[in-house]
């Protein structure tokens, strides 16, 4: 993919390195000349420009990119970048960083955001995940809550131990996407057996979360 990243701070650079390691083409936009350091991510293209300015994005031909990542430390800037990318350049996928959890409600379709990533929320979720068995933990929200990435850890005495995945009577629009078991990441097939201690990762709308919890007999 061809990916544009607004903000070349520690977060933007880390994202760029990961994407480059997976053979994607990356361009970093940074308005602060002091943050321009091509040696830090030598395989990326660097642009000294404010990604909130329409003319700069036009000059970079943003319409030719597959993904825009708004990764600055300023939520207002990330919203502007997201809106421009989606409405002016029809970028297929816009991912935005949320710095202040109080602003999460803004990061949705109205501002052109496909996926909002809130670092404080993810960290809190990981803390909850470490201490919670049988509780639903929301890891990430897509399209302002239209769908969520959620995790449920099966207790050791789960009634589903030894039963195949197909025996899960999941609510409508909920899908099991991954089973984490020890050091393994399992893409579930209908005949794969479940075990106590499995971490189950689902995509589900918010209104289905309670039914999902009940379907796994965790109440």
JOGI-V146348 format. One record per backbone hydrogen bond with DSSP energy under -1.0 kcal/mol. NH is the residue of the N-H (numbers start at 0). CO is the residue of the C=O. E is the energy in kcal/mol with one decimal. If there is no record, write none. Layout:
BEGIN
nh=NH co=CO e=E
nh=NH co=CO e=E
END
This chain:
BEGIN
nh=2 co=24 e=-3.4
nh=3 co=66 e=-2.7
nh=4 co=26 e=-2.8
nh=5 co=68 e=-3.0
nh=6 co=28 e=-3.3
nh=12 co=8 e=-2.6
nh=13 co=9 e=-2.0
nh=14 co=10 e=-2.4
nh=15 co=11 e=-2.3
nh=16 co=12 e=-2.5
nh=17 co=13 e=-2.1
nh=18 co=14 e=-2.4
nh=19 co=15 e=-2.7
nh=20 co=16 e=-2.1
nh=22 co=19 e=-1.9
nh=23 co=18 e=-2.1
nh=24 co=0 e=-2.9
nh=26 co=2 e=-2.3
nh=27 co=44 e=-3.2
nh=28 co=4 e=-3.3
nh=29 co=46 e=-2.5
nh=34 co=31 e=-2.0
nh=35 co=32 e=-1.2
nh=39 co=36 e=-2.2
nh=43 co=40 e=-1.6
nh=44 co=25 e=-2.5
nh=46 co=27 e=-2.7
nh=48 co=29 e=-1.2
nh=48 co=46 e=-1.2
nh=52 co=49 e=-1.8
nh=56 co=52 e=-1.5
nh=57 co=53 e=-2.4
nh=58 co=54 e=-2.4
nh=59 co=55 e=-1.4
nh=60 co=57 e=-1.4
nh=61 co=56 e=-2.0
nh=63 co=60 e=-2.3
nh=64 co=61 e=-2.2
nh=65 co=1 e=-2.4
nh=66 co=1 e=-1.7
nh=67 co=92 e=-2.3
nh=68 co=3 e=-2.9
nh=69 co=94 e=-2.9
nh=70 co=5 e=-2.1
nh=77 co=73 e=-2.2
nh=78 co=74 e=-2.1
nh=79 co=75 e=-2.1
nh=80 co=76 e=-2.7
nh=81 co=77 e=-2.1
nh=82 co=78 e=-2.5
nh=83 co=79 e=-2.5
nh=84 co=80 e=-2.5
nh=85 co=81 e=-2.2
nh=86 co=82 e=-2.7
nh=87 co=83 e=-1.9
nh=88 co=83 e=-1.0
nh=90 co=84 e=-2.4
nh=92 co=65 e=-1.4
nh=94 co=67 e=-2.7
nh=95 co=114 e=-2.7
nh=96 co=69 e=-2.9
nh=97 co=116 e=-2.9
nh=102 co=99 e=-2.8
nh=103 co=100 e=-1.5
nh=105 co=102 e=-1.8
nh=106 co=103 e=-1.2
nh=107 co=105 e=-2.1
nh=110 co=107 e=-1.3
nh=111 co=108 e=-1.9
nh=112 co=107 e=-2.3
nh=113 co=93 e=-2.1
nh=114 co=93 e=-1.9
nh=115 co=140 e=-1.1
nh=116 co=95 e=-2.9
nh=121 co=117 e=-2.5
nh=122 co=118 e=-2.6
nh=123 co=119 e=-2.3
nh=124 co=120 e=-2.7
nh=125 co=121 e=-2.4
nh=126 co=122 e=-1.9
nh=127 co=123 e=-2.5
nh=128 co=124 e=-2.8
nh=129 co=125 e=-1.6
nh=131 co=127 e=-1.3
nh=133 co=152 e=-1.4
nh=136 co=150 e=-2.7
nh=138 co=148 e=-3.0
nh=139 co=148 e=-1.5
nh=141 co=146 e=-3.2
nh=142 co=113 e=-1.9
nh=145 co=142 e=-1.4
nh=146 co=141 e=-1.6
nh=147 co=203 e=-2.7
nh=148 co=139 e=-3.1
nh=149 co=201 e=-2.5
nh=150 co=136 e=-2.8
nh=151 co=199 e=-2.2
nh=153 co=197 e=-2.7
nh=157 co=154 e=-1.8
nh=160 co=157 e=-1.4
nh=161 co=193 e=-3.2
nh=162 co=159 e=-2.4
nh=164 co=191 e=-1.8
nh=165 co=189 e=-2.2
nh=166 co=163 e=-2.0
nh=167 co=164 e=-2.2
nh=169 co=167 e=-1.4
nh=173 co=170 e=-1.8
nh=174 co=202 e=-2.6
nh=176 co=200 e=-2.7
nh=177 co=200 e=-1.5
nh=178 co=185 e=-2.4
nh=179 co=198 e=-3.0
nh=180 co=183 e=-1.9
nh=183 co=180 e=-2.4
nh=185 co=178 e=-3.1
nh=191 co=188 e=-1.7
nh=193 co=162 e=-2.4
nh=196 co=153 e=-2.0
nh=197 co=194 e=-1.9
nh=198 co=179 e=-2.5
nh=199 co=151 e=-3.3
nh=200 co=177 e=-2.8
nh=201 co=149 e=-2.9
nh=202 co=174 e=-2.4
nh=203 co=147 e=-2.3
nh=207 co=204 e=-1.7
nh=208 co=205 e=-1.4
nh=211 co=207 e=-2.2
nh=212 co=208 e=-2.3
nh=213 co=209 e=-2.1
nh=214 co=210 e=-2.4
nh=215 co=211 e=-1.2
nh=216 co=213 e=-2.0
nh=217 co=212 e=-1.5
END
